């Protein structure tokens, strides 16, 4: 249960950090690159194992870690593009609802038991997410670019599904630190290559505010993935339950923080969504 709570808190920390990056006008791409560098260093220093590249490339999770690392940076760009072209509301919806894919993947691929209580909890969880992010007057949806949030939905959901696959097949007996270190390092390299292709200035990476913001983001980002894998390994709950609890927990915490720190307003539908989130957590954990 502690790993579930820490996964929720660190993932919510990503939301808070992004808010402050926007507030202090910190370049997002530069901060993202520093974030991935920081996260990979966290994995390196927290691991008890000796890092030997010749040894790592022969690990059975080497290929999938490269794939997930590359997808990390791709999904980030899709989020940015979708926000600009399709609209904030539909992008947020696609991002939050993507947890449905790893949930279905866990049930169908690993044939997790389906009970009436689990179905009820998951249905309430999905409803809670939808209602919690509902806005009466959202931004207009540009239908010409509706393919972007659809791509985001499948991209983000695929990343979580691949993390589940890696955890189940390769990481349930250890190796999480090495796996996450390589994964984040690949994402950082992909970000640096992107900077080079876009011919942007590398010295922007070394601005003090970028280093601080990116480092904080990297710490919570590493924690979110590490504790997600730990929760999948040790919580005792089915993966479908873990993904549901973590995602509705993130939404609930994000709404509360937005309300208390960033003075965002809730409508009655949002409040209903928060109540449903707690009901879903209660049903899924009892």
N, C-alpha and C positions, 0 to 999 in steps of 0.2 A: 504493500500500500504506500510505503514511503517513496518508492521509485515512481509510482504513478503521480503522487503529489509533486515531486521534484520535476518530473517531466512537464507537468502542467505549468508550474511556476517559471521554469526556465523558458518554455515556449512563449509564455505570456511576456517574459522579459524581452523577447525579440520584438514584440509589438510595441512595448514601451520605448525601447531603444530607437526603433525606426521613427517614432513620433518625435523624439528629441533630435534625431538627425535632421528631420525636416525643419524643426524649430530653429536650429542653429545653422541652417542652410549649408549642411555638409554634403558634398558630392556623394551620391549614393553608390555609384560604381566603385569609386576609390575606397569608400568605407566597406563595401562588400568584399573587396580583395583583401584588405587588412583583416577583415573578419575571418576569412578562410585561412589566412596565414596564421592568425592567432589560434584558431580552432585546431589546426594541424599541430602547432607547437604544444597545445594543451595535451593532445593525445600522446605526443612524443615524451613529454616530461612526466606524465602520469602513468605511463606504461612501465611495468617491471621488466618487460622483455627487451632484449638488445635488438636494435633495428639494424638489420642487415639486408640491403636491397636484393642481393642474390637469393636470400632466403625468402623474402617477401614475394618476389615475382613467381615463386613456385607454390605459394599458398593457393588453396582452392577458391578463395574469395577475391583473388587479385583482379580478375576480369570484371566482376560485378562491381567492385569498388571504383574502378575507372569509369564504368558506365554511369553509376549513381553520381559520382563527382561531376562529370560532364553535364548530366541532367540538372544538377543543382543550379549551375550558372544559366542554363537554357531557360529553366522555369522562371528564374529571376527576371530575365529579359522579357519573357512573355507577360509577367505580371506588370512590368513597367509599360510595355506597349499596349496591353489591354486597358490599363487604367487611362492612358492618354486617348486611345481611339474608340474603345467600346463604352467606357464610363466606369466610374468608381463602384457604383452599386452592383452591377452585374459581375465585375471582376472580384469583388469581395465575396459575393455569393458563390461563384465558381471555386474560389480558393477554399472557402470554409466547407463546402459540400463535397470536396474531393475525397474526404475520409471515407465516403461510401465505397469507393473502389477497393482499398485494402481490406475493408470490412467484408465485402463480398468475396474477395480473393481468399481470405482466411477461411471463410465458410465453405466455398466451393472447392478450392484446390486441396486444402488440408482436411476437408470433410469434418469440420467442427460440428459438434452436436447442436441441433436447432430445437429449442424449446419454446413453448408459448411465452414464457417469461422473458426470454432473450429477445424474441420478436417484438414483444410489447415495448421493452426497454429501448431497442434500437429505433423503432418507429417514433417513440416519444423523443429520443435523442435528435433524430433528424428534424422533427418538428421544432424542437427547442432551438436548434441552430438557425433554422429559417426565420423563426419569429424574433430571435434576439438581434438579428442584423437588419430587420425590416425597417424601412424608412418610408413615411407617407409621401414625402416629396424628394425622391431620389433624383439623381441626374438622369438626363435622357439617354436612352440606349441607342447608339448608332448601329443600326441593323447591318450596315455594310461591313462592319468589323465584328459581327457576332461570333465569327469563327475563332477569334482570339480567346474569349473566356471559355469557349468549348475546348479549345486546345489546352488551356490552363487546367481545366477540370481533369482532363485525362493525363496531362503531364504531371501535375502534383500528385494525383492518385497513383500513377505508375511508380513515382519515386518511393512513396510510402509502401507500396506493394513489394517493390524490390528490396527495401529495407527489411520487411517482414520475411521475404524469401531468404535473404542473406542470414538473418538471425536464426531462422529455423534450420537451415541446411548447414551453416558453417560456424555460427557464433554461439551456439547454446552451451558450448563447453569451454569458452574463453576466446581470446583474440580480439575483443571489442576495441581495445585501445589502438592496436596496430591498424585494424580495419578503418576506424574513424580517422586516424591520422592520415592514411593514404588517401582516403576519400576527400577530405578537406584540402589536402595538398593538391590533388588533381583539380579541384574547383578553383583554387587560387591560381594555378598555372593557366587554366582556361581564361580566368579573368585578366591576367597579365597579357595573354595573347590577344584578347579582345581590345585592350588598351592600345597595343601595338598596331593592330589592324585599323582601329579608328584614329590612329595618329594623335592620340591624346598625350598630354604631358605626364611623364612618370613622376616628376617632382611633386605633383599634387598629392601623391600618396604619403608624402612626408610632412604635410601640414600637421601641426599639433592637434587641431580639432579632429582631423581625419584619423590620426593615430589613436586618439582617445576613444572616439566614437566607434571606430572599427574594432578596437580591442575589446570594448565592452560587449559589442554585438557578437564577437567571436566567442567570448566566454559563455554567454547564454546559449549561443547556437550549438556549441560543443555539448553543453549540458543537456540540451533538449534531445539531441540524438543519442547521447550516451544513456540517459535515463529512460528513453523510449525502449532501447534495446534491453536494458536491465529489467524494465517492467514486463516486456514480452518474455524474458527468461525466467523471472522470479516471482511475479505477482500472484501466480496461481490461477489467473483468469484466462479464458480463451482470448486469442488475439482480437477477434471481432469485438469483444467486450472492452479490451484495453484501448483500441483505437476510438471506440465510442466515448469512453470515459474521458480520455485525454482531450479529445476535440471539443466536447461540450464543456469540459472544465476550462479550456483555453478561452472559449467564447464567453463563458460566465465571468471569468476573471478580467478579461479584456473590457467587458461592458462596465464592470464595477470600477476599474481603474480609469476608464474614460470618463465615467461619471464623477469620481472623486478628485482625480488629479487634473484632467483636461477639461472639466466642466461641460462635458457633453450631456445632452438631454436624452432621457428615455421616454418613449411613448408607452401607452398601455399594452400594446402588442409586445414590445421589448420586455416589459416586466413579466408578462405571461410566459415568454420564452425562457427567462431566467428561472422562474418557478418550475417550469417543465424540465429544465436542465437538472435541477436538484432531484426531482422525482425520478428522472431517468437514471441518474447515478445511484440512487437508493435501490431501484429495481434491479439494476445490473450487478450490484455488489452484494446483494442479499439473496 
